[in-house]
Amino acid sequence: MKKDKTVKKKGGKLKWIIIVILALAVIGGSSGGEDEEKKDTAESTQTETTTEKEVDDDVPTEYKSALSKAESYSDHMHMSKQGIYDQLVSEHGEKFSKEAADYAMENISADWNKNALKKAESYSENMHMSKQGIYDQLISEHGEQFTADEAQYAIDHIKADWNKNALEKAKSYQENMDMSPERIRDQLTSEHGEQFTAEEADYAVNHLE
């Protein structure tokens, strides 16, 4: 009986040794799999980076320069897509080839709505223009050349005191052109002038000194 118990104990110890070995094998296999996965991911990332670099190297220097210039016009001057394109190819502007300008406009990352809003804010703060006057300037082919949707976005989101703008315009007409209050009112509301509303013009004239 004692002999049987000894055999049983040895058999139990052997069983646990086998379990430990199997567990270590599983852990090792899992770790190896993770290492292999990380290796594959790193190789994939490196391949993508290399591919992007190769593609970039295939782009002519003129094209890259045109894109850089376009981004500068967008970031610092908040110009429209059409306005930037015209500036890039203009003989009085950057004089890039049409192909380089096309590449620039196809690859530029810009928020044209935001650019339109920035332009609108500039016209309001620095030139005290009316809402309608700013809209017309934004879409004009002789002005900023934003799309109608972009211009409308700007007008819908601009924060401006149109009464104040009208008053500033009225003061300018009074001080620099010696115009009468009624003549100023006409100029402020004229569709060929400032295009303020009648209420905005009344406010301006009534607050002149």
Accessible surface in RSA format (square Angstrom, percent):
REM  Atomic radii and reference values for relative SASA: ProtOr
REM  Chains: A
REM  Algorithm: Lee & Richards
REM  Probe-radius: 1.40
REM  Slices: 20
REM RES _ NUM      All-atoms   Total-Side   Main-Chain    Non-polar    All polar
REM                ABS   REL    ABS   REL    ABS   REL    ABS   REL    ABS   REL
RES MET A   1   175.22  90.7 139.07  92.0  36.15  86.1 111.16  94.5  64.06  84.9
RES LYS A   2   175.78  85.8 171.97 105.5   3.81   9.1 115.91 104.3  59.86  63.8
RES LYS A   3   163.07  79.6 154.68  94.9   8.38  20.0 102.63  92.4  60.44  64.4
RES ASP A   4    91.41  64.0  85.29  84.9   6.12  14.5  26.99  63.5  64.42  64.3
RES LYS A   5   130.52  63.7 128.49  78.8   2.03   4.8  73.15  65.8  57.38  61.1
RES THR A   6    65.23  46.4  63.82  64.7   1.41   3.4  40.58  54.5  24.65  37.3
RES VAL A   7    92.45  60.8  90.36  81.8   2.08   5.0  90.77  78.9   1.67   4.5
RES LYS A   8   164.06  80.0 151.26  92.8  12.79  30.5 102.05  91.9  62.01  66.1
RES LYS A   9   160.13  78.1 146.05  89.6  14.08  33.5  95.97  86.4  64.16  68.3
RES LYS A  10   142.88  69.7 135.74  83.3   7.14  17.0  84.30  75.9  58.58  62.4
RES GLY A  11    38.74  47.8   0.00   N/A  38.74  47.8  31.92  87.6   6.82  15.3
RES GLY A  12    30.76  37.9   0.00   N/A  30.76  37.9  29.14  80.0   1.62   3.6
RES LYS A  13   146.88  71.7 138.41  84.9   8.47  20.2  86.38  77.7  60.50  64.4
RES LEU A  14   104.62  58.3 103.48  74.0   1.14   2.9 104.23  73.2   0.38   1.0
RES LYS A  15   132.03  64.4 128.64  78.9   3.39   8.1  74.03  66.6  58.00  61.8
RES TRP A  16   164.87  66.2 164.79  79.8   0.07   0.2 137.38  73.2  27.49  44.6
RES ILE A  17    85.00  48.4  82.34  61.3   2.66   6.4  84.89  61.1   0.11   0.3
RES ILE A  18    85.17  48.5  84.77  63.2   0.40   1.0  85.17  61.3   0.00   0.0
RES ILE A  19    71.78  40.8  70.53  52.5   1.25   3.0  70.99  51.1   0.79   2.1
RES VAL A  20    81.00  53.3  79.31  71.8   1.69   4.1  81.00  70.4   0.00   0.0
RES ILE A  21   102.22  58.2 100.85  75.1   1.37   3.3 101.25  72.9   0.97   2.6
RES LEU A  22   108.39  60.4 108.07  77.3   0.31   0.8 108.14  75.9   0.24   0.6
RES ALA A  23    46.24  42.5  38.39  59.2   7.85  17.9  45.63  64.3   0.61   1.6
RES LEU A  24   114.67  63.9 107.41  76.8   7.27  18.3 107.58  75.5   7.10  19.1
RES ALA A  25    65.23  60.0  42.94  66.3  22.29  50.7  55.38  78.0   9.85  26.1
RES VAL A  26   105.37  69.3  96.62  87.5   8.75  21.1 103.63  90.0   1.74   4.7
RES ILE A  27   111.38  63.4 108.76  81.0   2.62   6.3 111.07  80.0   0.31   0.8
RES GLY A  28    41.37  51.0   0.00   N/A  41.37  51.0  32.71  89.8   8.65  19.4
RES GLY A  29    50.46  62.2   0.00   N/A  50.46  62.2  37.92 104.1  12.53  28.1
RES SER A  30    62.10  52.5  47.33  63.2  14.77  34.0  33.21  70.7  28.90  40.5
RES SER A  31    53.29  45.0  50.86  67.9   2.43   5.6  24.62  52.4  28.67  40.2
RES GLY A  32    35.95  44.3   0.00   N/A  35.95  44.3  31.23  85.7   4.72  10.6
RES GLY A  33    40.07  49.4   0.00   N/A  40.07  49.4  33.93  93.1   6.14  13.8
RES GLU A  34    98.27  56.4  96.04  72.7   2.24   5.3  29.03  56.1  69.25  56.5
RES ASP A  35    85.47  59.9  78.93  78.6   6.54  15.5  29.30  69.0  56.17  56.0
RES GLU A  36    95.53  54.8  94.46  71.5   1.07   2.5  38.46  74.4  57.07  46.6
RES GLU A  37   115.92  66.5 112.30  85.0   3.62   8.6  36.50  70.6  79.42  64.8
RES LYS A  38   143.03  69.8 135.79  83.3   7.24  17.2  87.72  79.0  55.31  58.9
RES LYS A  39   117.59  57.4 110.18  67.6   7.40  17.6  63.50  57.2  54.08  57.6
RES ASP A  40    75.44  52.8  70.41  70.1   5.02  11.9  27.45  64.6  47.98  47.9
RES THR A  41    80.75  57.4  75.62  76.7   5.13  12.2  61.66  82.8  19.09  28.9
RES ALA A  42    61.03  56.1  49.65  76.6  11.38  25.9  56.88  80.1   4.16  11.0
RES GLU A  43    86.26  49.5  84.02  63.6   2.23   5.3  37.99  73.5  48.27  39.4
RES SER A  44    56.82  48.0  48.65  64.9   8.17  18.8  31.12  66.3  25.70  36.0
RES THR A  45    76.22  54.2  75.57  76.6   0.64   1.5  57.80  77.6  18.42  27.8
RES GLN A  46   125.85  70.4 120.34  87.9   5.51  13.1  36.99  78.7  88.86  67.4
RES THR A  47    84.27  59.9  79.83  80.9   4.45  10.6  59.78  80.3  24.50  37.0
RES GLU A  48   103.88  59.6 100.59  76.1   3.29   7.8  36.40  70.4  67.48  55.1
RES THR A  49    79.52  56.6  78.41  79.5   1.11   2.6  60.68  81.5  18.84  28.5
RES THR A  50    64.13  45.6  61.40  62.2   2.73   6.5  47.10  63.3  17.03  25.7
RES THR A  51    66.57  47.3  66.42  67.3   0.15   0.4  50.50  67.8  16.06  24.3
RES GLU A  52   119.70  68.7 113.10  85.6   6.61  15.7  44.65  86.4  75.05  61.3
RES LYS A  53   130.30  63.6 124.66  76.5   5.64  13.4  95.37  85.8  34.93  37.2
RES GLU A  54   100.35  57.6  97.61  73.8   2.75   6.5  38.96  75.4  61.39  50.1
RES VAL A  55    89.82  59.1  89.19  80.7   0.63   1.5  89.39  77.7   0.43   1.2
RES ASP A  56    71.71  50.2  69.22  68.9   2.48   5.9  18.10  42.6  53.61  53.5
RES ASP A  57    86.84  60.8  59.83  59.5  27.02  63.9  25.70  60.5  61.14  61.0
RES ASP A  58   117.39  82.2  88.72  88.3  28.67  67.8  30.76  72.4  86.63  86.4
RES VAL A  59    23.66  15.6  16.88  15.3   6.78  16.3  18.56  16.1   5.10  13.8
RES PRO A  60    67.89  49.5  56.17  51.2  11.72  42.6  67.89  56.1   0.00   0.0
RES THR A  61   105.36  74.9 100.38 101.8   4.98  11.9  64.24  86.3  41.12  62.2
RES GLU A  62    70.25  40.3  61.81  46.8   8.44  20.1  35.40  68.5  34.86  28.5
RES TYR A  63    53.85  25.1  53.85  30.6   0.00   0.0  28.79  21.6  25.06  30.9
RES LYS A  64    75.60  36.9  70.43  43.2   5.16  12.3  42.72  38.5  32.88  35.0
RES SER A  65    49.86  42.1  40.49  54.0   9.38  21.6  24.21  51.6  25.65  35.9
RES ALA A  66     0.00   0.0   0.00   0.0   0.00   0.0   0.00   0.0   0.00   0.0
RES LEU A  67    32.95  18.4  32.95  23.6   0.00   0.0  32.95  23.1   0.00   0.0
RES SER A  68    67.97  57.4  63.50  84.7   4.47  10.3  25.86  55.1  42.12  59.0
RES LYS A  69    80.63  39.3  77.59  47.6   3.04   7.2  27.94  25.1  52.70  56.1
RES ALA A  70     0.00   0.0   0.00   0.0   0.00   0.0   0.00   0.0   0.00   0.0
RES GLU A  71    65.54  37.6  64.94  49.1   0.60   1.4  16.16  31.2  49.39  40.3
RES SER A  72    48.52  41.0  44.14  58.9   4.38  10.1  20.80  44.3  27.72  38.8
RES TYR A  73    27.26  12.7  26.70  15.2   0.56   1.5  17.73  13.3   9.53  11.7
RES SER A  74     4.67   3.9   3.78   5.0   0.89   2.0   0.81   1.7   3.86   5.4
RES ASP A  75    92.55  64.8  72.02  71.7  20.54  48.6  21.57  50.8  70.98  70.8
RES HIS A  76   140.10  76.6 114.48  79.6  25.62  65.5  72.60  74.8  67.50  78.5
RES MET A  77    96.75  50.1  89.87  59.5   6.88  16.4  78.99  67.2  17.77  23.5
RES HIS A  78    50.99  27.9  50.99  35.4   0.00   0.0  30.30  31.2  20.69  24.1
RES MET A  79    28.27  14.6  28.27  18.7   0.00   0.0  27.07  23.0   1.20   1.6
RES SER A  80     1.18   1.0   0.73   1.0   0.45   1.0   0.73   1.6   0.45   0.6
RES LYS A  81   102.58  50.0 101.78  62.4   0.80   1.9  48.96  44.1  53.63  57.1
RES GLN A  82    85.19  47.6  81.69  59.7   3.50   8.3  25.97  55.3  59.23  44.9
RES GLY A  83     9.79  12.1   0.00   N/A   9.79  12.1   7.29  20.0   2.51   5.6
RES ILE A  84     0.00   0.0   0.00   0.0   0.00   0.0   0.00   0.0   0.00   0.0
RES TYR A  85    46.13  21.5  46.13  26.2   0.00   0.0  37.97  28.5   8.16  10.1
RES ASP A  86    52.27  36.6  50.08  49.8   2.18   5.2  25.63  60.3  26.64  26.6
RES GLN A  87    57.62  32.2  55.93  40.9   1.69   4.0   3.92   8.3  53.70  40.7
RES LEU A  88     0.00   0.0   0.00   0.0   0.00   0.0   0.00   0.0   0.00   0.0
RES VAL A  89    51.85  34.1  33.99  30.8  17.86  43.0  33.99  29.5  17.86  48.4
RES SER A  90    34.56  29.2  25.43  33.9   9.13  21.0  22.11  47.1  12.45  17.4
RES GLU A  91   122.87  70.5 110.77  83.8  12.10  28.8  40.83  79.0  82.04  67.0
RES HIS A  92   166.16  90.8 128.18  89.1  37.98  97.2  96.45  99.4  69.71  81.1
RES GLY A  93    26.02  32.1   0.00   N/A  26.02  32.1   4.22  11.6  21.81  48.8
RES GLU A  94    53.24  30.6  33.33  25.2  19.91  47.4   1.98   3.8  51.27  41.9
RES LYS A  95   146.03  71.2 117.26  71.9  28.77  68.5  63.78  57.4  82.25  87.6
RES PHE A  96    34.64  17.3  25.95  16.1   8.69  22.6  27.18  16.5   7.46  21.4
RES SER A  97    42.11  35.6  29.11  38.8  13.00  30.0  38.96  83.0   3.15   4.4
RES LYS A  98   129.28  63.1 122.78  75.3   6.50  15.5  88.96  80.1  40.32  43.0
RES GLU A  99   101.18  58.1  96.52  73.0   4.66  11.1  46.42  89.8  54.76  44.7
RES ALA A 100     0.00   0.0   0.00   0.0   0.00   0.0   0.00   0.0   0.00   0.0
RES ALA A 101     0.00   0.0   0.00   0.0   0.00   0.0   0.00   0.0   0.00   0.0
RES ASP A 102    42.81  30.0  40.56  40.4   2.25   5.3  16.92  39.8  25.89  25.8
RES TYR A 103    49.01  22.9  47.05  26.8   1.96   5.1  31.22  23.5  17.79  21.9
RES ALA A 104     0.00   0.0   0.00   0.0   0.00   0.0   0.00   0.0   0.00   0.0
RES MET A 105    17.41   9.0  11.65   7.7   5.75  13.7  11.87  10.1   5.54   7.3
RES GLU A 106   141.01  81.0 102.89  77.8  38.12  90.8  46.18  89.3  94.83  77.4
RES ASN A 107    69.02  47.6  48.00  46.4  21.02  50.6  10.26  24.7  58.76  56.8
RES ILE A 108    22.00  12.5   2.68   2.0  19.32  46.6   2.68   1.9  19.32  52.4
RES SER A 109   103.51  87.5  77.31 103.2  26.20  60.3  48.96 104.3  54.55  76.4
RES ALA A 110    34.95  32.1   0.00   0.0  34.95  79.5   9.68  13.6  25.27  66.9
RES ASP A 111    81.81  57.3  69.05  68.7  12.77  30.2  29.54  69.5  52.28  52.1
RES TRP A 112    40.59  16.3  37.65  18.2   2.93   6.9  25.15  13.4  15.43  25.0
RES ASN A 113    57.30  39.5  55.74  53.9   1.57   3.8   3.98   9.6  53.32  51.5
RES LYS A 114   112.14  54.7 110.58  67.8   1.56   3.7  54.55  49.1  57.59  61.3
RES ASN A 115     8.04   5.5   8.04   7.8   0.00   0.0   0.00   0.0   8.04   7.8
RES ALA A 116     0.00   0.0   0.00   0.0   0.00   0.0   0.00   0.0   0.00   0.0
RES LEU A 117    31.45  17.5  31.45  22.5   0.00   0.0  31.45  22.1   0.00   0.0
RES LYS A 118    83.27  40.6  78.27  48.0   5.00  11.9  25.20  22.7  58.07  61.9
RES LYS A 119    41.05  20.0  40.45  24.8   0.60   1.4   5.92   5.3  35.13  37.4
RES ALA A 120     0.00   0.0   0.00   0.0   0.00   0.0   0.00   0.0   0.00   0.0
RES GLU A 121    50.62  29.1  49.81  37.7   0.81   1.9  12.03  23.3  38.59  31.5
RES SER A 122    47.02  39.7  43.19  57.6   3.83   8.8  21.32  45.4  25.70  36.0
RES TYR A 123    28.84  13.5  28.45  16.2   0.39   1.0  19.49  14.6   9.35  11.5
RES SER A 124     7.57   6.4   6.54   8.7   1.03   2.4   1.21   2.6   6.36   8.9
RES GLU A 125   122.90  70.6 101.41  76.7  21.49  51.2  43.20  83.6  79.71  65.1
RES ASN A 126   108.97  75.1  80.99  78.3  27.98  67.4  26.20  63.0  82.77  80.0
RES MET A 127    96.30  49.9  89.78  59.4   6.52  15.5  78.71  66.9  17.59  23.3
RES HIS A 128    54.28  29.7  54.28  37.7   0.00   0.0  33.28  34.3  21.00  24.4
RES MET A 129    28.25  14.6  28.17  18.6   0.08   0.2  26.70  22.7   1.55   2.0
RES SER A 130     1.49   1.3   0.79   1.1   0.70   1.6   0.79   1.7   0.70   1.0
RES LYS A 131    97.88  47.8  96.78  59.4   1.10   2.6  42.37  38.1  55.50  59.1
RES GLN A 132    83.41  46.6  80.65  58.9   2.76   6.6  25.38  54.0  58.04  44.0
RES GLY A 133     9.31  11.5   0.00   N/A   9.31  11.5   7.07  19.4   2.24   5.0
RES ILE A 134     0.00   0.0   0.00   0.0   0.00   0.0   0.00   0.0   0.00   0.0
RES TYR A 135    46.26  21.6  46.26  26.3   0.00   0.0  27.28  20.5  18.98  23.4
RES ASP A 136    50.79  35.6  47.88  47.7   2.91   6.9  25.00  58.8  25.78  25.7
RES GLN A 137    57.39  32.1  55.55  40.6   1.84   4.4   4.57   9.7  52.82  40.1
RES LEU A 138     0.00   0.0   0.00   0.0   0.00   0.0   0.00   0.0   0.00   0.0
RES ILE A 139    65.40  37.2  47.81  35.6  17.59  42.4  47.81  34.4  17.59  47.7
RES SER A 140    35.02  29.6  26.09  34.8   8.92  20.6  21.76  46.3  13.25  18.6
RES GLU A 141   130.63  75.0 110.84  83.9  19.79  47.1  41.42  80.1  89.21  72.8
RES HIS A 142   166.83  91.2 128.42  89.3  38.41  98.3  97.00 100.0  69.83  81.3
RES GLY A 143    23.46  28.9   0.00   N/A  23.46  28.9   4.54  12.5  18.93  42.4
RES GLU A 144    26.28  15.1  23.27  17.6   3.01   7.2   1.79   3.5  24.49  20.0
RES GLN A 145    46.60  26.1  34.74  25.4  11.86  28.2   7.38  15.7  39.22  29.7
RES PHE A 146     7.17   3.6   0.00   0.0   7.17  18.7   0.65   0.4   6.52  18.7
RES THR A 147    76.33  54.3  68.46  69.4   7.88  18.8  73.82  99.1   2.52   3.8
RES ALA A 148    57.83  53.2  50.68  78.2   7.14  16.2  50.86  71.6   6.96  18.4
RES ASP A 149   119.70  83.8 112.28 111.8   7.42  17.5  31.79  74.8  87.91  87.7
RES GLU A 150    26.28  15.1  26.28  19.9   0.00   0.0   6.83  13.2  19.45  15.9
RES ALA A 151     0.00   0.0   0.00   0.0   0.00   0.0   0.00   0.0   0.00   0.0
RES GLN A 152    80.13  44.8  80.13  58.6   0.00   0.0  36.15  76.9  43.98  33.4
RES TYR A 153    75.30  35.2  70.56  40.1   4.74  12.3  37.99  28.5  37.31  46.0
RES ALA A 154     0.00   0.0   0.00   0.0   0.00   0.0   0.00   0.0   0.00   0.0
RES ILE A 155    17.78  10.1  10.81   8.1   6.97  16.8  10.81   7.8   6.97  18.9
RES ASP A 156    95.23  66.7  59.78  59.5  35.45  83.8  21.42  50.4  73.81  73.6
RES HIS A 157    92.84  50.7  76.06  52.9  16.78  42.9  56.13  57.9  36.71  42.7
RES ILE A 158    20.11  11.4   2.54   1.9  17.57  42.4   2.54   1.8  17.57  47.7
RES LYS A 159   198.51  96.8 166.76 102.3  31.75  75.6 114.78 103.3  83.73  89.2
RES ALA A 160    33.21  30.5   0.40   0.6  32.81  74.6   9.63  13.6  23.57  62.4
RES ASP A 161    83.03  58.2  70.01  69.7  13.02  30.8  30.41  71.6  52.61  52.5
RES TRP A 162    35.70  14.3  32.71  15.8   2.99   7.0  23.02  12.3  12.68  20.6
RES ASN A 163    57.61  39.7  55.95  54.1   1.66   4.0   3.56   8.6  54.05  52.2
RES LYS A 164   118.83  58.0 116.78  71.7   2.05   4.9  60.66  54.6  58.17  62.0
RES ASN A 165     8.22   5.7   8.22   7.9   0.00   0.0   0.00   0.0   8.22   7.9
RES ALA A 166     0.00   0.0   0.00   0.0   0.00   0.0   0.00   0.0   0.00   0.0
RES LEU A 167    22.69  12.6  22.69  16.2   0.00   0.0  22.69  15.9   0.00   0.0
RES GLU A 168    52.87  30.4  48.21  36.5   4.66  11.1   3.61   7.0  49.26  40.2
RES LYS A 169    40.71  19.9  40.16  24.6   0.55   1.3   7.23   6.5  33.48  35.7
RES ALA A 170     0.00   0.0   0.00   0.0   0.00   0.0   0.00   0.0   0.00   0.0
RES LYS A 171    67.63  33.0  67.63  41.5   0.00   0.0  27.59  24.8  40.05  42.7
RES SER A 172    49.25  41.6  44.63  59.6   4.62  10.6  21.96  46.8  27.29  38.2
RES TYR A 173    28.84  13.5  28.40  16.2   0.43   1.1  19.83  14.9   9.01  11.1
RES GLN A 174    52.67  29.5  48.43  35.4   4.25  10.1  18.90  40.2  33.77  25.6
RES GLU A 175   124.98  71.8  94.20  71.3  30.78  73.3  39.34  76.1  85.64  69.9
RES ASN A 176   113.91  78.6  80.82  78.1  33.10  79.7  26.73  64.3  87.18  84.3
RES MET A 177   120.78  62.5  95.03  62.9  25.75  61.3  86.32  73.4  34.46  45.7
RES ASP A 178   127.39  89.2  97.21  96.8  30.18  71.4  34.53  81.3  92.86  92.6
RES MET A 179    27.61  14.3  16.05  10.6  11.55  27.5  19.42  16.5   8.19  10.8
RES SER A 180    59.79  50.5  49.10  65.5  10.69  24.6  45.25  96.4  14.54  20.4
RES PRO A 181    67.15  48.9  67.15  61.2   0.00   0.0  67.15  55.4   0.00   0.0
RES GLU A 182   102.46  58.8 102.17  77.3   0.29   0.7  62.44 120.8  40.02  32.7
RES ARG A 183   127.28  53.4 124.73  63.6   2.54   6.1  40.52  55.4  86.76  52.6
RES ILE A 184     0.07   0.0   0.07   0.0   0.00   0.0   0.07   0.0   0.00   0.0
RES ARG A 185    60.01  25.2  60.01  30.6   0.00   0.0  30.26  41.4  29.76  18.0
RES ASP A 186    83.01  58.1  78.64  78.3   4.37  10.3  20.66  48.6  62.35  62.2
RES GLN A 187    46.55  26.0  45.83  33.5   0.71   1.7   3.03   6.4  43.52  33.0
RES LEU A 188     0.00   0.0   0.00   0.0   0.00   0.0   0.00   0.0   0.00   0.0
RES THR A 189    53.21  37.8  34.87  35.3  18.34  43.7  18.72  25.1  34.49  52.1
RES SER A 190    37.18  31.4  27.06  36.1  10.11  23.3  23.71  50.5  13.47  18.9
RES GLU A 191   130.50  74.9 110.72  83.8  19.78  47.1  42.23  81.7  88.27  72.1
RES HIS A 192   165.47  90.4 127.29  88.5  38.19  97.7  95.61  98.5  69.86  81.3
RES GLY A 193    23.48  29.0   0.00   N/A  23.48  29.0   5.26  14.4  18.22  40.8
RES GLU A 194    26.67  15.3  23.58  17.8   3.09   7.4   2.08   4.0  24.59  20.1
RES GLN A 195    44.55  24.9  32.37  23.7  12.19  29.0   7.29  15.5  37.26  28.3
RES PHE A 196     7.10   3.6   0.00   0.0   7.10  18.5   0.53   0.3   6.57  18.8
RES THR A 197    69.57  49.5  61.19  62.0   8.38  20.0  67.32  90.4   2.25   3.4
RES ALA A 198    60.31  55.5  54.00  83.3   6.31  14.4  54.89  77.3   5.42  14.4
RES GLU A 199   127.13  73.0 120.03  90.8   7.10  16.9  66.78 129.2  60.35  49.3
RES GLU A 200    26.76  15.4  26.76  20.2   0.00   0.0   6.98  13.5  19.78  16.2
RES ALA A 201     0.14   0.1   0.14   0.2   0.00   0.0   0.14   0.2   0.00   0.0
RES ASP A 202    56.66  39.7  56.66  56.4   0.00   0.0  16.12  37.9  40.54  40.4
RES TYR A 203    77.22  36.1  72.26  41.1   4.96  12.9  40.82  30.7  36.39  44.9
RES ALA A 204     0.00   0.0   0.00   0.0   0.00   0.0   0.00   0.0   0.00   0.0
RES VAL A 205    17.81  11.7   9.16   8.3   8.65  20.8   9.16   8.0   8.65  23.5
RES ASN A 206   109.91  75.8  75.73  73.2  34.19  82.3  22.00  52.9  87.92  85.0
RES HIS A 207    93.49  51.1  74.61  51.9  18.87  48.3  54.90  56.6  38.58  44.9
RES LEU A 208    26.05  14.5   5.18   3.7  20.86  52.4   5.20   3.6  20.85  56.1
RES GLU A 209   193.25 110.9 135.67 102.6  57.58 137.1  87.31 168.9 105.94  86.5
END  Absolute sums over single chains surface
CHAIN  1 A    14263.2      12340.0       1923.2       7682.1       6581.1
END  Absolute sums over all chains
TOTAL         14263.2      12340.0       1923.2       7682.1       6581.1
